[in-house]
Amino acid sequence: MELGVTLRAWRDRLSPAAAGLPAGRSRRAAGLRREELADLAGISVDYVVRLEQGRFTSPSAQVVAALARALQLTVAERDHLYRLAGLVPPTGGQISEHIPPGLRRALNRLGDAAVAVFAADWQLIWWNRGWAALLGDPSSVPVPLRNFARDTFPVGDDGGPYMSQWPVVSHAPDEVEAAVVSDLRRATGRFPGNPRLTRLIRSLTEGNRRFAELWSAGSVGAHREDHKVVQHPVVGPIEVDCDVMSDGDADLKVVILTVVPDTEDESRFRLALVAGVSAPA
């Protein structure tokens, strides 16, 4: 029962505003509703109910990680949640998908941008409404395929696009490719022997000739900005500036897409938001 009681307490303390959700209709409690937590974590409402009522006490590591992100837990709280679920908390050698509360609050304030967060191996772990409106809602893509490295270097029939569900043209594609390879090479040093990272690199090396060439050459790049054109199917082409920032030892990558104010691109981006997308992940 402790798992359910703890989850309920953490849900009650997180306000919709802190979670990046609209205030909506009047509320009897200040915290999140069960359906809101379910949407944020990408699980069913019934699953949340069973967890909180103690009818299910063994969620998977993937579910626990999603709940920790949705509830904006600290590292210590996240580790406690893993232990309550009978799981071993992530160690320093594992790729983290945990977004610190302070970073999450900052991300929620970037309302005029399309923003996503990637893990050290370029696995997509969070995105906002603007990202889904501009590039397509990633929730429709299988979780293992939400990976920008896999999208940049398609492998066989599993090739993208995934990060964007419609065409995106980069003004510096060679630099982007080199930077992705460099990031993955750095990740192998930061997280040696990580199974997920090892499988990704093996798949890309064996299945994509361009990746294999860059990897064998020891390619290193420091590309952290780009200019792209998104061919949006509803509002037409939108030119965006892309900036990538890293956060701490976890090597999280925050990708921010912005448009120049008072331009046709800004008008089209706002029209894309109006066109309607799903809630944030």
N, C-alpha and C positions, 0 to 999 in steps of 0.2 A: 504493500500500500504506500510505502514511502515514496516510490517513484511517482505515483499519481498525485499525491499531496504536494510534492515538490514542483511538479509541472504546473499544477493549478496555481500555486503561489507565484511562480515566475510569470505565468500568463496574466494574473491579476495585476501585477506591478507594472506591466508594459502598456503604455497608452498607445492608442492608434496613431497619434501624431508622431510619437517616437519611432513607431514601426513604419512610418512613411505612408500611412493610410489616411484617407479623408475622415473627418469627424463623423459625418453622416447624421443619422437621426439620433434623438435623445437616447442616453444610455443609463442604465441603472448602476453600472459599475464603471470604474475608470479604465480597467484593463481591457485586454483583447477578448473578443468572443471566441468560442471554440472554432467556429467556421473561419474566422480570420486567421487564427493560428494554423489551421489546416491548409488554407490557401498559401500562406507564407512558407510553410514547410513542404508543400507539395504532396500532402497525404490526405486521406479522407477524413471527414468529420467524425465518422463512426470510429475510426482508428484512434483519434484523439480522445473520444469519450471512453473507449475501452481502456486506454492507458491511464486516464485520470481516475477512473473508477476501480482500478486495480484488477480488471479482468484480463489484462495482458501486461506482462512484466518483462518481456524479452524482446524489445525492438532490435532491429539490425543496427549495425554501426552506421550505415548510410542514413537511416531514419534519425538516429540520435544526433548525427552531425547536422542534419537539416533542422531539427528542433533547436539545437544550440544556436545556429545562425538566426533562425526566426525569432528566438527569444532574446537575442543579443546578450548571451551569457559571457562572463569573463572566462579566461582560461581555466581558473580554478573551479568555477561553476560547471563549465563544460566537462572537465575531468570527473567531477562528482556525478554528473548525469550519466557518464559512461559507466561508472562503478555501480550506480543504482540499477542500471540495465544489465549488470553482470558482464560488462565488457572491459577490456583493458584500454585505458585512455591513450590517445596518440602520443608517441614519444617524439623526441627531437629529430629522429631519423625518418619520420613519416611526413609525407606531404600534407600540410594542413589545409583544411577548407574552412577554418574558423575565421570569421570577420570580427575583430574587436569592436566592442560597443561604440567607442569614440569614432572609429572609422565609419561605422554604420550610420551614426548620427550625421556625420559630415556628408556622406553619400546622399542621405535623404534630403539634404538642403540643396542639392544640385538639380533643382526642378527644371531648369531651362536647358538641360543637356541630356544626351543619351549616354548612360553609364552602365558599365558591366565590370564585374570582378572575376579574375581568373586565378586559379591556383598556380603553383610553381611550374606545373607541367602543361599550362595553358588550358586546363579544364575549366569550363565556365561554371561558376558557383552562385552567381547573383547577377541580377539585372533589374533596371528600373523600367517604368512605363515608357519613358522616352526611347529606350533601347528597343523594346518590343515594337513600338510604333514605327521606328525608323527602319529596322532590319528584319522584322518578323518575330513572332513570339517563340522563343526557344523551348517553351514547355511542350510544344508539339514534336520536338526532336528527342529521340531516345537519349537517355543520360550519357551513355558511353560515347556518343557521337558529338556531344557538346564540347568540342575541343578545337581550339583555333589552330594548333599545329596540324592536326589531322585535316582541318579545312584548308590550310595553306598548301599542304602536300597530300593530295587525295591518293587513296590506295584502292585500286581496282574498282569493284562495283560499289564500294562503301564511300567513294569520293563525294565531296561536298556538292553544293554549298550547304553549310549548317549554321555557321555563325550569322550569316545573312541569307535569308530565304529568297532573295532576289539579287541581281548582279550588283557588284561593287567594284569600282575601278580605282586602284591605287596609283598615285603619281610616282611612286618609287617601289615597285614590286620586288626588285632584286634586294633592296635594302631591308624590306620587311622579311623576306625569306631568310636572309643572313641573320637578322636579329632573332627570329624564332629559333633557329638552330643554335645560336649563341646562348639563348635563354635555357634551352634544354641541356646544353653541355654544362652550363653552370649548375643546373639543377642536379645533374648526376654527381657533382662534387658535394653539393649541399645535402643531398638525400641519397647516398650510395646504397645500391641494392634495393631501392624501393620497387616493389613488384609492378605497380601500375606504370611507373615511369619506364622501367625496363621493357615491359611489353609494348609500350607506345613507340619507343625508339627502335625496337626490333621490327615492329610492323612497318614503320616509315622507311627504315633502311632497306628492308626486303621488298617493299611494295612501291616505292617512289624513287625513280632514278635521280631526280634533282636533289632530293633530301640526302640520298646516299653520297652524291658528289660533294655537297657542302659539308656533310658530317666527316667524311674521310679527309677533307682538306683542312679540318680544324677551324672552320669558318667562325669568325668572331665579329659581331656587329654591335653597335651601341645606338641603333636607330630607335628613337623614342617619340617621334612625331611624324605625321604624314598628312597628306591632303587627299581626300577620297571623294568619289562621286557615287552616290547611292541611287540606283535606278528604281525608284519607288513605283510600284504598279498602279497606285491610285493617284498620286499627286505629281508624278514625274521626277526628273533628276533633281537631287539635292546635293550640293557641294558642302562637305563638312571638313573641319580640321580634327585630326585624331592625335591625342596626346596620351602617353602611357606613363603612369607613375607606379613605383614599387613601394610596398609597405613592409618594413621590418624584416626580421629573420625568417618569417614564413615565406618570403618572396611572393607575396600576393601582388598581382598586377591589376591596377585600376585603369581601365580604358575609358576615356572621356571623348565623346564626339560632340562638337559644337558647331554652330553656324554663325556667320557674320551677322551682327544685328542690323536691322532696318534694310534687309535685302530680300530678294525674291526667295532665296533659300530659307530664310527664317519663316517667311509666310508659308512655304510648302511644308516645312517641318511642323508648324503649328496645325496645318490642315491634316497632316499625318496623325497627329495626336487625337484630333477630333474624329478621325476615321474609325477609331475604336480598337482597343487591344485588351488582352487579359490583364489581370492584376499582377503586380510584381511578384517574382519568385520568392 
